[in-house]
Amino acid sequence: MINFHAMLLRRQVNDLVFYTSPLLDRAGVAHAFSTRLGGVSPAPFDSLNLGIARDSALKDDAAHVEDNYRRLAGALGLADRQRCWVSQVHEADLCLVRPGETFKNGPRADALMTDDPARLLSIKYADCVPILLATAEGRVVAAVHAGWRGIVAEIIPTVVARMAEISVTRPDTFIAVVGPCISLDHFEVGAEVSAEFRRIFGNDAPIRQESGGKDHVDLARAVALQLERAGIPTDRIDVAWQCTYANQREFFSHRRDGAATGRMAALIAPTTHPAGAGA
């Protein structure tokens, strides 16, 4: 049984607000789950918008988004790192970013992994689940975006298995963090989605049946269950309690606000290690 005991830590640098994981903080791994607070974007993207929606006619200025990323990376002390990102497509593909290899931003994928201390990994989120992973010493890290489609496509076990291969370490030594996302109370789904979760999780499917034919799914719990099944112990998994839909002051939400809204980002960077000591 996953114990939802963890509480992410709220950090503030000037007017910029973000959350961090106690587990990753103790491991010395630089990372953040951003909020919408502390940026330069105007309404309805106010103000720390870190993405431009493809499905909206109304769009934020790309210069605002880049300025916001610079602010967040600077607050983390990572302004000198090369930010790597993907075009997220709700599937289960992983991009590996290796030292000395060129990485062209924007490939279609929903996860990145690196052992290059010159890189900073970034994925966007609004209501979907952002997940950050690291080996025990932070030498190999990953950032994952998982909506319900990514969860049932099993992107989580795919990334954990690949991290074990790249790092040559066991998943039971990894650290995993499930970031803020839409909560059970606000994620209503149809029968076809419920059926997919029952197919993947069986009797453990994190579904609350409601009257009227609709169910509610707990995405955070689903991700935590997959992390546990992939071999990461529950005491090495932090799970955020913050709901992106319910907390309008701090978070954007596509389901609450529609297409013309902003995006948060989850960022993580490997710890530095001696030359030649890569995975």
PyRosetta script that sets phi, psi and omega in degrees:
from pyrosetta import init, pose_from_sequence

init()
pose = pose_from_sequence("MINFHAMLLRRQVNDLVFYTSPLLDRAGVAHAFSTRLGGVSPAPFDSLNLGIARDSALKDDAAHVEDNYRRLAGALGLADRQRCWVSQVHEADLCLVRPGETFKNGPRADALMTDDPARLLSIKYADCVPILLATAEGRVVAAVHAGWRGIVAEIIPTVVARMAEISVTRPDTFIAVVGPCISLDHFEVGAEVSAEFRRIFGNDAPIRQESGGKDHVDLARAVALQLERAGIPTDRIDVAWQCTYANQREFFSHRRDGAATGRMAALIAPTTHPAGAGA")
pose.set_psi(1, 128.4)
pose.set_omega(1, 177.8)
pose.set_phi(2, -72.9)
pose.set_psi(2, 131.2)
pose.set_omega(2, 177.3)
pose.set_phi(3, -98.7)
pose.set_psi(3, 112.5)
pose.set_omega(3, -179.0)
pose.set_phi(4, -84.4)
pose.set_psi(4, 61.1)
pose.set_omega(4, -177.1)
pose.set_phi(5, -90.0)
pose.set_psi(5, -19.4)
pose.set_omega(5, -169.1)
pose.set_phi(6, -74.4)
pose.set_psi(6, 145.3)
pose.set_omega(6, 172.3)
pose.set_phi(7, -128.7)
pose.set_psi(7, 117.8)
pose.set_omega(7, 176.7)
pose.set_phi(8, -64.3)
pose.set_psi(8, 152.8)
pose.set_omega(8, -176.9)
pose.set_phi(9, -94.1)
pose.set_psi(9, 129.6)
pose.set_omega(9, -179.8)
pose.set_phi(10, -85.2)
pose.set_psi(10, 122.5)
pose.set_omega(10, -178.9)
pose.set_phi(11, -114.7)
pose.set_psi(11, 150.6)
pose.set_omega(11, 176.8)
pose.set_phi(12, -140.9)
pose.set_psi(12, 127.3)
pose.set_omega(12, 175.0)
pose.set_phi(13, -121.1)
pose.set_psi(13, 109.7)
pose.set_omega(13, -169.5)
pose.set_phi(14, 57.1)
pose.set_psi(14, -120.8)
pose.set_omega(14, 179.1)
pose.set_phi(15, -101.1)
pose.set_psi(15, 5.7)
pose.set_omega(15, -179.4)
pose.set_phi(16, -89.2)
pose.set_psi(16, 127.7)
pose.set_omega(16, -175.7)
pose.set_phi(17, -118.1)
pose.set_psi(17, 134.7)
pose.set_omega(17, 175.9)
pose.set_phi(18, -149.6)
pose.set_psi(18, 170.4)
pose.set_omega(18, -179.6)
pose.set_phi(19, -118.6)
pose.set_psi(19, 147.8)
pose.set_omega(19, 175.9)
pose.set_phi(20, -130.8)
pose.set_psi(20, 161.7)
pose.set_omega(20, 179.9)
pose.set_phi(21, -93.7)
pose.set_psi(21, 130.4)
pose.set_omega(21, 175.3)
pose.set_phi(22, -57.7)
pose.set_psi(22, -38.0)
pose.set_omega(22, -179.8)
pose.set_phi(23, -64.4)
pose.set_psi(23, -46.9)
pose.set_omega(23, 179.3)
pose.set_phi(24, -69.7)
pose.set_psi(24, -34.9)
pose.set_omega(24, 176.3)
pose.set_phi(25, -59.4)
pose.set_psi(25, -45.9)
pose.set_omega(25, -179.1)
pose.set_phi(26, -65.3)
pose.set_psi(26, -29.5)
pose.set_omega(26, 178.8)
pose.set_phi(27, -81.8)
pose.set_psi(27, -5.6)
pose.set_omega(27, 179.3)
pose.set_phi(28, 75.5)
pose.set_psi(28, 25.3)
pose.set_omega(28, -179.0)
pose.set_phi(29, -96.1)
pose.set_psi(29, 117.7)
pose.set_omega(29, 179.5)
pose.set_phi(30, -70.4)
pose.set_psi(30, 130.3)
pose.set_omega(30, -176.2)
pose.set_phi(31, -166.7)
pose.set_psi(31, 170.3)
pose.set_omega(31, 175.6)
pose.set_phi(32, -166.9)
pose.set_psi(32, 148.9)
pose.set_omega(32, 163.7)
pose.set_phi(33, -111.1)
pose.set_psi(33, 112.9)
pose.set_omega(33, -173.8)
pose.set_phi(34, -74.6)
pose.set_psi(34, 166.3)
pose.set_omega(34, 169.0)
pose.set_phi(35, -117.0)
pose.set_psi(35, -169.2)
pose.set_omega(35, 176.6)
pose.set_phi(36, -92.4)
pose.set_psi(36, 6.3)
pose.set_omega(36, -171.7)
pose.set_phi(37, -100.6)
pose.set_psi(37, 129.8)
pose.set_omega(37, 169.4)
pose.set_phi(38, 108.2)
pose.set_psi(38, 18.6)
pose.set_omega(38, -178.8)
pose.set_phi(39, -113.3)
pose.set_psi(39, -161.5)
pose.set_omega(39, -174.0)
pose.set_phi(40, -117.8)
pose.set_psi(40, -2.3)
pose.set_omega(40, -175.5)
pose.set_phi(41, -74.5)
pose.set_psi(41, 143.9)
pose.set_omega(41, 178.0)
pose.set_phi(42, -82.8)
pose.set_psi(42, 168.6)
pose.set_omega(42, 175.0)
pose.set_phi(43, -60.6)
pose.set_psi(43, 146.1)
pose.set_omega(43, 3.9)
pose.set_phi(44, -86.6)
pose.set_psi(44, 13.5)
pose.set_omega(44, -177.0)
pose.set_phi(45, -100.2)
pose.set_psi(45, 13.4)
pose.set_omega(45, -174.7)
pose.set_phi(46, -65.9)
pose.set_psi(46, 130.6)
pose.set_omega(46, -6.7)
pose.set_phi(47, -130.2)
pose.set_psi(47, -22.5)
pose.set_omega(47, 179.4)
pose.set_phi(48, -97.0)
pose.set_psi(48, 63.2)
pose.set_omega(48, -179.8)
pose.set_phi(49, -79.1)
pose.set_psi(49, 130.0)
pose.set_omega(49, -175.7)
pose.set_phi(50, -121.4)
pose.set_psi(50, 25.6)
pose.set_omega(50, 176.9)
pose.set_phi(51, -164.9)
pose.set_psi(51, 154.6)
pose.set_omega(51, 177.3)
pose.set_phi(52, -115.0)
pose.set_psi(52, 116.1)
pose.set_omega(52, -175.1)
pose.set_phi(53, -69.9)
pose.set_psi(53, 135.7)
pose.set_omega(53, 177.0)
pose.set_phi(54, -77.4)
pose.set_psi(54, -22.3)
pose.set_omega(54, -172.2)
pose.set_phi(55, -99.7)
pose.set_psi(55, 18.0)
pose.set_omega(55, -179.0)
pose.set_phi(56, -125.1)
pose.set_psi(56, 135.4)
pose.set_omega(56, 175.2)
pose.set_phi(57, -72.2)
pose.set_psi(57, -29.8)
pose.set_omega(57, 177.6)
pose.set_phi(58, -89.8)
pose.set_psi(58, 121.4)
pose.set_omega(58, -174.7)
pose.set_phi(59, -129.7)
pose.set_psi(59, 148.5)
pose.set_omega(59, 173.3)
pose.set_phi(60, -73.8)
pose.set_psi(60, 159.7)
pose.set_omega(60, 177.0)
pose.set_phi(61, -75.9)
pose.set_psi(61, 132.6)
pose.set_omega(61, -179.3)
pose.set_phi(62, -59.2)
pose.set_psi(62, -31.1)
pose.set_omega(62, 178.8)
pose.set_phi(63, -65.9)
pose.set_psi(63, -35.1)
pose.set_omega(63, 176.1)
pose.set_phi(64, -63.7)
pose.set_psi(64, -45.1)
pose.set_omega(64, -178.3)
pose.set_phi(65, -61.6)
pose.set_psi(65, -44.9)
pose.set_omega(65, 179.7)
pose.set_phi(66, -64.2)
pose.set_psi(66, -39.4)
pose.set_omega(66, 176.6)
pose.set_phi(67, -62.1)
pose.set_psi(67, -40.8)
pose.set_omega(67, 179.3)
pose.set_phi(68, -64.0)
pose.set_psi(68, -40.4)
pose.set_omega(68, 176.5)
pose.set_phi(69, -64.2)
pose.set_psi(69, -39.9)
pose.set_omega(69, 178.2)
pose.set_phi(70, -61.6)
pose.set_psi(70, -41.3)
pose.set_omega(70, 178.4)
pose.set_phi(71, -61.2)
pose.set_psi(71, -45.8)
pose.set_omega(71, -178.1)
pose.set_phi(72, -67.6)
pose.set_psi(72, -45.9)
pose.set_omega(72, 178.7)
pose.set_phi(73, -61.3)
pose.set_psi(73, -39.2)
pose.set_omega(73, 177.6)
pose.set_phi(74, -63.4)
pose.set_psi(74, -40.1)
pose.set_omega(74, 178.7)
pose.set_phi(75, -63.3)
pose.set_psi(75, -27.4)
pose.set_omega(75, 179.6)
pose.set_phi(76, -90.1)
pose.set_psi(76, -3.0)
pose.set_omega(76, -176.1)
pose.set_phi(77, 73.5)
pose.set_psi(77, 26.8)
pose.set_omega(77, -175.0)
pose.set_phi(78, -120.3)
pose.set_psi(78, 24.9)
pose.set_omega(78, -176.4)
pose.set_phi(79, -62.7)
pose.set_psi(79, -22.3)
pose.set_omega(79, -177.5)
pose.set_phi(80, -89.0)
pose.set_psi(80, -3.7)
pose.set_omega(80, -178.7)
pose.set_phi(81, -84.7)
pose.set_psi(81, 148.3)
pose.set_omega(81, 174.1)
pose.set_phi(82, -81.5)
pose.set_psi(82, 120.4)
pose.set_omega(82, -179.6)
pose.set_phi(83, -80.4)
pose.set_psi(83, 129.2)
pose.set_omega(83, 179.5)
pose.set_phi(84, -113.8)
pose.set_psi(84, 133.9)
pose.set_omega(84, -177.1)
pose.set_phi(85, -146.0)
pose.set_psi(85, 162.8)
pose.set_omega(85, -178.4)
pose.set_phi(86, -125.9)
pose.set_psi(86, 162.6)
pose.set_omega(86, 170.7)
pose.set_phi(87, -89.4)
pose.set_psi(87, 109.6)
pose.set_omega(87, -169.9)
pose.set_phi(88, -78.9)
pose.set_psi(88, 134.0)
pose.set_omega(88, -170.8)
pose.set_phi(89, -131.4)
pose.set_psi(89, 11.6)
pose.set_omega(89, 176.6)
pose.set_phi(90, 62.3)
pose.set_psi(90, 41.2)
pose.set_omega(90, 177.2)
pose.set_phi(91, -125.7)
pose.set_psi(91, -149.0)
pose.set_omega(91, -172.3)
pose.set_phi(92, -133.1)
pose.set_psi(92, 27.1)
pose.set_omega(92, -179.7)
pose.set_phi(93, -88.5)
pose.set_psi(93, 146.2)
pose.set_omega(93, -177.5)
pose.set_phi(94, -121.4)
pose.set_psi(94, 135.4)
pose.set_omega(94, 174.1)
pose.set_phi(95, -104.6)
pose.set_psi(95, 128.6)
pose.set_omega(95, 177.2)
pose.set_phi(96, -99.3)
pose.set_psi(96, 126.5)
pose.set_omega(96, -178.8)
pose.set_phi(97, -111.9)
pose.set_psi(97, 110.3)
pose.set_omega(97, -173.1)
pose.set_phi(98, -108.4)
pose.set_psi(98, 152.2)
pose.set_omega(98, 178.0)
pose.set_phi(99, -58.4)
pose.set_psi(99, 138.3)
pose.set_omega(99, 176.6)
pose.set_phi(100, 79.3)
pose.set_psi(100, -3.0)
pose.set_omega(100, -179.8)
pose.set_phi(101, -108.2)
pose.set_psi(101, 138.6)
pose.set_omega(101, 178.0)
pose.set_phi(102, -70.2)
pose.set_psi(102, 136.2)
pose.set_omega(102, 174.7)
pose.set_phi(103, -123.1)
pose.set_psi(103, 119.1)
pose.set_omega(103, 177.9)
pose.set_phi(104, -93.6)
pose.set_psi(104, 118.4)
pose.set_omega(104, -176.6)
pose.set_phi(105, -62.6)
pose.set_psi(105, 149.4)
pose.set_omega(105, 171.4)
pose.set_phi(106, 102.3)
pose.set_psi(106, 8.0)
pose.set_omega(106, 177.1)
pose.set_phi(107, -66.5)
pose.set_psi(107, 155.6)
pose.set_omega(107, 180.0)
pose.set_phi(108, -76.0)
pose.set_psi(108, 109.8)
pose.set_omega(108, -179.1)
pose.set_phi(109, -168.9)
pose.set_psi(109, 172.0)
pose.set_omega(109, 179.2)
pose.set_phi(110, -128.9)
pose.set_psi(110, 12.5)
pose.set_omega(110, 177.6)
pose.set_phi(111, -154.5)
pose.set_psi(111, 148.7)
pose.set_omega(111, 173.7)
pose.set_phi(112, -130.8)
pose.set_psi(112, 150.9)
pose.set_omega(112, 177.1)
pose.set_phi(113, -141.1)
pose.set_psi(113, 143.5)
pose.set_omega(113, 178.2)
pose.set_phi(114, -152.8)
pose.set_psi(114, 153.4)
pose.set_omega(114, 168.0)
pose.set_phi(115, -120.4)
pose.set_psi(115, 20.6)
pose.set_omega(115, -177.9)
pose.set_phi(116, -99.1)
pose.set_psi(116, 111.4)
pose.set_omega(116, -177.7)
pose.set_phi(117, -71.1)
pose.set_psi(117, -1.6)
pose.set_omega(117, 174.5)
pose.set_phi(118, -91.4)
pose.set_psi(118, -2.1)
pose.set_omega(118, -174.5)
pose.set_phi(119, -110.5)
pose.set_psi(119, 155.3)
pose.set_omega(119, 176.3)
pose.set_phi(120, -129.6)
pose.set_psi(120, 119.3)
pose.set_omega(120, -178.7)
pose.set_phi(121, -89.1)
pose.set_psi(121, 143.6)
pose.set_omega(121, -175.9)
pose.set_phi(122, -144.4)
pose.set_psi(122, 130.9)
pose.set_omega(122, 169.6)
pose.set_phi(123, -129.4)
pose.set_psi(123, 152.4)
pose.set_omega(123, -178.5)
pose.set_phi(124, -98.8)
pose.set_psi(124, 154.7)
pose.set_omega(124, 175.4)
pose.set_phi(125, -155.2)
pose.set_psi(125, 158.1)
pose.set_omega(125, 171.8)
pose.set_phi(126, -136.2)
pose.set_psi(126, -65.5)
pose.set_omega(126, 174.4)
pose.set_phi(127, -113.2)
pose.set_psi(127, -22.0)
pose.set_omega(127, 177.1)
pose.set_phi(128, -67.7)
pose.set_psi(128, 173.3)
pose.set_omega(128, -173.0)
pose.set_phi(129, -95.5)
pose.set_psi(129, 122.9)
pose.set_omega(129, 170.6)
pose.set_phi(130, -91.5)
pose.set_psi(130, 133.1)
pose.set_omega(130, -179.4)
pose.set_phi(131, -127.1)
pose.set_psi(131, 132.0)
pose.set_omega(131, 174.7)
pose.set_phi(132, -116.6)
pose.set_psi(132, 136.8)
pose.set_omega(132, 179.6)
pose.set_phi(133, -131.2)
pose.set_psi(133, 152.1)
pose.set_omega(133, 177.1)
pose.set_phi(134, -151.7)
pose.set_psi(134, 149.7)
pose.set_omega(134, 167.8)
pose.set_phi(135, -69.2)
pose.set_psi(135, 168.7)
pose.set_omega(135, -170.9)
pose.set_phi(136, -55.8)
pose.set_psi(136, -38.1)
pose.set_omega(136, -178.1)
pose.set_phi(137, -99.0)
pose.set_psi(137, 2.3)
pose.set_omega(137, 176.3)
pose.set_phi(138, 79.2)
pose.set_psi(138, 15.5)
pose.set_omega(138, -176.8)
pose.set_phi(139, -74.4)
pose.set_psi(139, -30.0)
pose.set_omega(139, 175.5)
pose.set_phi(140, -124.1)
pose.set_psi(140, 131.2)
pose.set_omega(140, -177.7)
pose.set_phi(141, -133.3)
pose.set_psi(141, 161.5)
pose.set_omega(141, 177.7)
pose.set_phi(142, -145.3)
pose.set_psi(142, 150.9)
pose.set_omega(142, 173.8)
pose.set_phi(143, -126.9)
pose.set_psi(143, 131.8)
pose.set_omega(143, -172.2)
pose.set_phi(144, -132.0)
pose.set_psi(144, 138.1)
pose.set_omega(144, 172.3)
pose.set_phi(145, -109.9)
pose.set_psi(145, 125.4)
pose.set_omega(145, -177.7)
pose.set_phi(146, -136.6)
pose.set_psi(146, 104.9)
pose.set_omega(146, 165.1)
pose.set_phi(147, -84.9)
pose.set_psi(147, -171.7)
pose.set_omega(147, -178.2)
pose.set_phi(148, -64.1)
pose.set_psi(148, -33.1)
pose.set_omega(148, 179.3)
pose.set_phi(149, -67.4)
pose.set_psi(149, -41.1)
pose.set_omega(149, 177.7)
pose.set_phi(150, -65.3)
pose.set_psi(150, -36.5)
pose.set_omega(150, 178.4)
pose.set_phi(151, -63.3)
pose.set_psi(151, -49.0)
pose.set_omega(151, -177.9)
pose.set_phi(152, -73.6)
pose.set_psi(152, -19.9)
pose.set_omega(152, 172.1)
pose.set_phi(153, -79.3)
pose.set_psi(153, -5.2)
pose.set_omega(153, 175.4)
pose.set_phi(154, 65.2)
pose.set_psi(154, 45.5)
pose.set_omega(154, 175.2)
pose.set_phi(155, -64.5)
pose.set_psi(155, -32.2)
pose.set_omega(155, -176.6)
pose.set_phi(156, -63.9)
pose.set_psi(156, -56.8)
pose.set_omega(156, 178.7)
pose.set_phi(157, -62.0)
pose.set_psi(157, -29.6)
pose.set_omega(157, 176.4)
pose.set_phi(158, -61.8)
pose.set_psi(158, -46.1)
pose.set_omega(158, -179.1)
pose.set_phi(159, -68.3)
pose.set_psi(159, -42.8)
pose.set_omega(159, -179.5)
pose.set_phi(160, -61.4)
pose.set_psi(160, -44.2)
pose.set_omega(160, 179.6)
pose.set_phi(161, -62.9)
pose.set_psi(161, -40.6)
pose.set_omega(161, 179.6)
pose.set_phi(162, -67.7)
pose.set_psi(162, -37.9)
pose.set_omega(162, 178.5)
pose.set_phi(163, -64.6)
pose.set_psi(163, -39.7)
pose.set_omega(163, 177.8)
pose.set_phi(164, -62.4)
pose.set_psi(164, -39.0)
pose.set_omega(164, 179.2)
pose.set_phi(165, -67.3)
pose.set_psi(165, -45.7)
pose.set_omega(165, -176.9)
pose.set_phi(166, -69.0)
pose.set_psi(166, -41.1)
pose.set_omega(166, -174.9)
pose.set_phi(167, -86.3)
pose.set_psi(167, -15.0)
pose.set_omega(167, -175.0)
pose.set_phi(168, 55.5)
pose.set_psi(168, 42.6)
pose.set_omega(168, 175.8)
pose.set_phi(169, -135.4)
pose.set_psi(169, 165.7)
pose.set_omega(169, -176.6)
pose.set_phi(170, -86.4)
pose.set_psi(170, 147.1)
pose.set_omega(170, 176.8)
pose.set_phi(171, -59.0)
pose.set_psi(171, -25.3)
pose.set_omega(171, -178.2)
pose.set_phi(172, -71.6)
pose.set_psi(172, -3.0)
pose.set_omega(172, 173.8)
pose.set_phi(173, -103.3)
pose.set_psi(173, -4.5)
pose.set_omega(173, -176.6)
pose.set_phi(174, -75.4)
pose.set_psi(174, 162.6)
pose.set_omega(174, 170.3)
pose.set_phi(175, -115.3)
pose.set_psi(175, 136.8)
pose.set_omega(175, 178.2)
pose.set_phi(176, -134.2)
pose.set_psi(176, 143.5)
pose.set_omega(176, 179.9)
pose.set_phi(177, -132.0)
pose.set_psi(177, 126.1)
pose.set_omega(177, 176.3)
pose.set_phi(178, -99.2)
pose.set_psi(178, 113.5)
pose.set_omega(178, -173.0)
pose.set_phi(179, -84.3)
pose.set_psi(179, -177.5)
pose.set_omega(179, -179.7)
pose.set_phi(180, -59.7)
pose.set_psi(180, 140.2)
pose.set_omega(180, 178.9)
pose.set_phi(181, -158.1)
pose.set_psi(181, -179.5)
pose.set_omega(181, 177.1)
pose.set_phi(182, -67.2)
pose.set_psi(182, 140.1)
pose.set_omega(182, -174.4)
pose.set_phi(183, -90.7)
pose.set_psi(183, 169.6)
pose.set_omega(183, 177.4)
pose.set_phi(184, -52.7)
pose.set_psi(184, -43.0)
pose.set_omega(184, -176.1)
pose.set_phi(185, -61.5)
pose.set_psi(185, -27.6)
pose.set_omega(185, -171.9)
pose.set_phi(186, -112.3)
pose.set_psi(186, -1.8)
pose.set_omega(186, -179.4)
pose.set_phi(187, -104.0)
pose.set_psi(187, 86.0)
pose.set_omega(187, 178.0)
pose.set_phi(188, -87.9)
pose.set_psi(188, 136.9)
pose.set_omega(188, -176.2)
pose.set_phi(189, -135.0)
pose.set_psi(189, 164.2)
pose.set_omega(189, 175.8)
pose.set_phi(190, -87.5)
pose.set_psi(190, 175.8)
pose.set_omega(190, -175.5)
pose.set_phi(191, -62.2)
pose.set_psi(191, -32.0)
pose.set_omega(191, -177.5)
pose.set_phi(192, -68.6)
pose.set_psi(192, -33.5)
pose.set_omega(192, 177.4)
pose.set_phi(193, -73.1)
pose.set_psi(193, -44.4)
pose.set_omega(193, 176.9)
pose.set_phi(194, -56.0)
pose.set_psi(194, -41.2)
pose.set_omega(194, -179.0)
pose.set_phi(195, -62.3)
pose.set_psi(195, -38.0)
pose.set_omega(195, 178.9)
pose.set_phi(196, -65.6)
pose.set_psi(196, -40.7)
pose.set_omega(196, 179.0)
pose.set_phi(197, -68.1)
pose.set_psi(197, -36.5)
pose.set_omega(197, 176.5)
pose.set_phi(198, -67.3)
pose.set_psi(198, -34.8)
pose.set_omega(198, 177.8)
pose.set_phi(199, -64.1)
pose.set_psi(199, -41.0)
pose.set_omega(199, -177.1)
pose.set_phi(200, -79.3)
pose.set_psi(200, -41.7)
pose.set_omega(200, -170.3)
pose.set_phi(201, -106.4)
pose.set_psi(201, -10.5)
pose.set_omega(201, -179.7)
pose.set_phi(202, 60.6)
pose.set_psi(202, -133.4)
pose.set_omega(202, -178.9)
pose.set_phi(203, -68.7)
pose.set_psi(203, -14.6)
pose.set_omega(203, 179.1)
pose.set_phi(204, -89.6)
pose.set_psi(204, 2.9)
pose.set_omega(204, -178.1)
pose.set_phi(205, -54.3)
pose.set_psi(205, 124.3)
pose.set_omega(205, -176.0)
pose.set_phi(206, -81.2)
pose.set_psi(206, 71.1)
pose.set_omega(206, -175.0)
pose.set_phi(207, -121.0)
pose.set_psi(207, 136.8)
pose.set_omega(207, 171.6)
pose.set_phi(208, -112.5)
pose.set_psi(208, 115.8)
pose.set_omega(208, -179.5)
pose.set_phi(209, -77.2)
pose.set_psi(209, 135.6)
pose.set_omega(209, -179.0)
pose.set_phi(210, -118.5)
pose.set_psi(210, 158.5)
pose.set_omega(210, 174.1)
pose.set_phi(211, -71.0)
pose.set_psi(211, 153.2)
pose.set_omega(211, 179.0)
pose.set_phi(212, 91.8)
pose.set_psi(212, 6.5)
pose.set_omega(212, 173.5)
pose.set_phi(213, 88.5)
pose.set_psi(213, -1.3)
pose.set_omega(213, 178.8)
pose.set_phi(214, -104.0)
pose.set_psi(214, 146.4)
pose.set_omega(214, 175.3)
pose.set_phi(215, -115.0)
pose.set_psi(215, 163.6)
pose.set_omega(215, 171.7)
pose.set_phi(216, -117.7)
pose.set_psi(216, 137.6)
pose.set_omega(216, -179.2)
pose.set_phi(217, -115.9)
pose.set_psi(217, 138.7)
pose.set_omega(217, 178.1)
pose.set_phi(218, -96.9)
pose.set_psi(218, 96.2)
pose.set_omega(218, -176.7)
pose.set_phi(219, -65.2)
pose.set_psi(219, -41.4)
pose.set_omega(219, -178.9)
pose.set_phi(220, -62.1)
pose.set_psi(220, -43.4)
pose.set_omega(220, 179.1)
pose.set_phi(221, -66.3)
pose.set_psi(221, -38.1)
pose.set_omega(221, 178.2)
pose.set_phi(222, -60.2)
pose.set_psi(222, -45.2)
pose.set_omega(222, 178.9)
pose.set_phi(223, -63.6)
pose.set_psi(223, -44.4)
pose.set_omega(223, 179.6)
pose.set_phi(224, -61.5)
pose.set_psi(224, -39.2)
pose.set_omega(224, 177.2)
pose.set_phi(225, -63.1)
pose.set_psi(225, -41.9)
pose.set_omega(225, 178.8)
pose.set_phi(226, -66.8)
pose.set_psi(226, -37.9)
pose.set_omega(226, 176.3)
pose.set_phi(227, -61.7)
pose.set_psi(227, -42.6)
pose.set_omega(227, 178.9)
pose.set_phi(228, -65.3)
pose.set_psi(228, -44.5)
pose.set_omega(228, 179.2)
pose.set_phi(229, -63.2)
pose.set_psi(229, -28.9)
pose.set_omega(229, 179.4)
pose.set_phi(230, -78.7)
pose.set_psi(230, -4.9)
pose.set_omega(230, 174.0)
pose.set_phi(231, 112.4)
pose.set_psi(231, 3.0)
pose.set_omega(231, 179.3)
pose.set_phi(232, -90.4)
pose.set_psi(232, 122.0)
pose.set_omega(232, -177.9)
pose.set_phi(233, -63.1)
pose.set_psi(233, 150.5)
pose.set_omega(233, -177.1)
pose.set_phi(234, -62.8)
pose.set_psi(234, -28.7)
pose.set_omega(234, 179.7)
pose.set_phi(235, -78.5)
pose.set_psi(235, 1.2)
pose.set_omega(235, 175.1)
pose.set_phi(236, -115.3)
pose.set_psi(236, 19.7)
pose.set_omega(236, 178.0)
pose.set_phi(237, -123.4)
pose.set_psi(237, 118.3)
pose.set_omega(237, 170.6)
pose.set_phi(238, -94.2)
pose.set_psi(238, 134.7)
pose.set_omega(238, -179.8)
pose.set_phi(239, -125.7)
pose.set_psi(239, 119.6)
pose.set_omega(239, -179.2)
pose.set_phi(240, -69.6)
pose.set_psi(240, 148.2)
pose.set_omega(240, 175.5)
pose.set_phi(241, -101.2)
pose.set_psi(241, -9.0)
pose.set_omega(241, -175.4)
pose.set_phi(242, -69.1)
pose.set_psi(242, 135.5)
pose.set_omega(242, 178.5)
pose.set_phi(243, -105.3)
pose.set_psi(243, 123.4)
pose.set_omega(243, -178.7)
pose.set_phi(244, -66.8)
pose.set_psi(244, -33.1)
pose.set_omega(244, -179.3)
pose.set_phi(245, -71.6)
pose.set_psi(245, -43.4)
pose.set_omega(245, -172.7)
pose.set_phi(246, -76.6)
pose.set_psi(246, -31.1)
pose.set_omega(246, -174.1)
pose.set_phi(247, -101.6)
pose.set_psi(247, 80.9)
pose.set_omega(247, -176.7)
pose.set_phi(248, -68.2)
pose.set_psi(248, -28.5)
pose.set_omega(248, -178.9)
pose.set_phi(249, -64.7)
pose.set_psi(249, -37.5)
pose.set_omega(249, -173.0)
pose.set_phi(250, -105.0)
pose.set_psi(250, -18.8)
pose.set_omega(250, -171.9)
pose.set_phi(251, -132.7)
pose.set_psi(251, 144.3)
pose.set_omega(251, 166.9)
pose.set_phi(252, -75.8)
pose.set_psi(252, 155.1)
pose.set_omega(252, 175.9)
pose.set_phi(253, -150.4)
pose.set_psi(253, 119.1)
pose.set_omega(253, 178.4)
pose.set_phi(254, -67.0)
pose.set_psi(254, -42.0)
pose.set_omega(254, -178.6)
pose.set_phi(255, -67.1)
pose.set_psi(255, -34.0)
pose.set_omega(255, -179.4)
pose.set_phi(256, -80.1)
pose.set_psi(256, -42.9)
pose.set_omega(256, -168.1)
pose.set_phi(257, -107.5)
pose.set_psi(257, -8.7)
pose.set_omega(257, -177.5)
pose.set_phi(258, 86.1)
pose.set_psi(258, -173.0)
pose.set_omega(258, -172.5)
pose.set_phi(259, -65.7)
pose.set_psi(259, -33.8)
pose.set_omega(259, -176.5)
pose.set_phi(260, -82.7)
pose.set_psi(260, 69.6)
pose.set_omega(260, 177.3)
pose.set_phi(261, -143.9)
pose.set_psi(261, 171.4)
pose.set_omega(261, -176.5)
pose.set_phi(262, -91.7)
pose.set_psi(262, -171.2)
pose.set_omega(262, 178.9)
pose.set_phi(263, -135.0)
pose.set_psi(263, 144.3)
pose.set_omega(263, 167.3)
pose.set_phi(264, -89.5)
pose.set_psi(264, 175.6)
pose.set_omega(264, 175.8)
pose.set_phi(265, -140.1)
pose.set_psi(265, 147.4)
pose.set_omega(265, 170.3)
pose.set_phi(266, -109.0)
pose.set_psi(266, 125.9)
pose.set_omega(266, -176.4)
pose.set_phi(267, -121.3)
pose.set_psi(267, 144.8)
pose.set_omega(267, 175.5)
pose.set_phi(268, -153.0)
pose.set_psi(268, 146.2)
pose.set_omega(268, -179.5)
pose.set_phi(269, -135.0)
pose.set_psi(269, 142.6)
pose.set_omega(269, 177.2)
pose.set_phi(270, -65.6)
pose.set_psi(270, 154.5)
pose.set_omega(270, 169.8)
pose.set_phi(271, -71.9)
pose.set_psi(271, 155.8)
pose.set_omega(271, 177.2)
pose.set_phi(272, -74.8)
pose.set_psi(272, 148.8)
pose.set_omega(272, 177.2)
pose.set_phi(273, -148.2)
pose.set_psi(273, 159.9)
pose.set_omega(273, -174.4)
pose.set_phi(274, -59.7)
pose.set_psi(274, 148.3)
pose.set_omega(274, 176.6)
pose.set_phi(275, -56.6)
pose.set_psi(275, 137.3)
pose.set_omega(275, -180.0)
pose.set_phi(276, 86.6)
pose.set_psi(276, -2.9)
pose.set_omega(276, -178.6)
pose.set_phi(277, -101.4)
pose.set_psi(277, 20.2)
pose.set_omega(277, -179.0)
pose.set_phi(278, -66.1)
pose.set_psi(278, 169.1)
pose.set_omega(278, -178.6)
pose.set_phi(279, -66.7)
pose.dump_pdb("model.pdb")
